[in-house]
Amino acid sequence: MGRKLYVGNLPYSATESSVTEKFAESGTVESCKLISDRDTGRSKGFGFVEMATDAEAQAAIENLDGSDYDGRPMRVNEARPQQKRSGGRDRGGYGGGRYRH
């Protein structure tokens, strides 16, 4: 069991401090990061919480998964490892900036 948890189906009004408060009832919260849209800054309705121990992470899952958060059933489960993403657009083999004669 990992200590990093995925938290989903959050209301857009949720803040990192309000989510931290909810999870603190199950143990020590090491970090809380809500994901926001890079263009608008608006919450995307999910984030990640890291608990201090595996036991506290398990307690948070048991206590909070499916619980009501401002009228929405919150989803809490173990976070999956982040998948590698490509660093940029595929240019189709063209070396950008070069002129062809």
WOTA-V476924 format. One record per helix or strand. SS is the DSSP state (a for helix, b for strand). FROM is the first residue (numbers start at 1). TO is the last residue. If there is no record, write none. Layout:
SS | FROM | TO
SS | FROM | TO
This chain:
b | 4 | 8
a | 16 | 24
b | 29 | 36
b | 43 | 51
a | 54 | 64
b | 68 | 69
b | 72 | 73
b | 75 | 78
